Amino acid sequence: MPIYEYACTKCGQEFETLVRSDTVPDCPSCHSTELEKKLSVFSTAVSTTKSAPAAPGPCGSCGHPDGPGACGLN
């Protein structure tokens, strides 16, 4: 069952509700079925920032997993 966001065109109430394929949603305040489906804000809430760089390894230069002296920088 998907969750949809609606705004009631009669009383202005905004709400979310689970909607089955065989039901018609109604406003929880005035019980009107005159609803406007809203765009979900989930997609704008997802972070698109880059993660912080990995911490340096034991030798402090490249972070090679085999430990100090194993990388080509030494």
N, C-alpha and C positions, 0 to 999 in steps of 0.2 A: 504494500500500500504506500503510495507516494504521499509526501507531505507537501501541500501547496500553501502559498500565502495569498490572502485575499483582502480586498478593501470593499466594504459594503457601500454601494452607491446611494442607499437610502439614509443611513445614519452616520456613515463615515468611519465606523469601527474597522480597525485593521486586525487581522488574526491569521493564525496558521491552523490547518486541520488536515487530518488523514482523510484521503478520499478513495473510496472503493469505486470500481468501475460501474457498479449498479446504483450508486447514490448521487443525489444532487446536494451539494453543501448549502448550508444556510448560515446566516449571521447569528452568532451566539447572543447578541444584544437584542435585535429586533426580529429575528427569524426570517428576514427577507432573503430571497434567492437571487436578488439583483446584485450580483457580485462582479468585481473586476479582479481578474487574476493578476498578481504582481510578479515582477521579476525577482528571483531569488537573489539574496545578497551573498550567498555562500561563495560564489566564484570570485567576488571582489575581496573576500576576506582571506583568501589563500595567499600566503606570503610568496613573493617572487624574488626576495633578496637572496644574494649568494651567501653561502655559509662561510664561517671564518676559516682561514687557512689552517691546515694541520700543524700541530705543535712540532717543533724540531725533535729529531731523534736524540739518542744518548750522546752522539758526538757533537750535536749542536749545529750541524750544517745542513744536511739534506733529509734526515729522517729515514734512512734506508732501514728496512725491517731486520736485516741481518746484524745490525749493531755497528759500533765504531770501526772504522777502517775498512768496511765492506763496500762502500760506495766508490764510484769512480772519481769523486771530487778530492779524495785524499791521496 
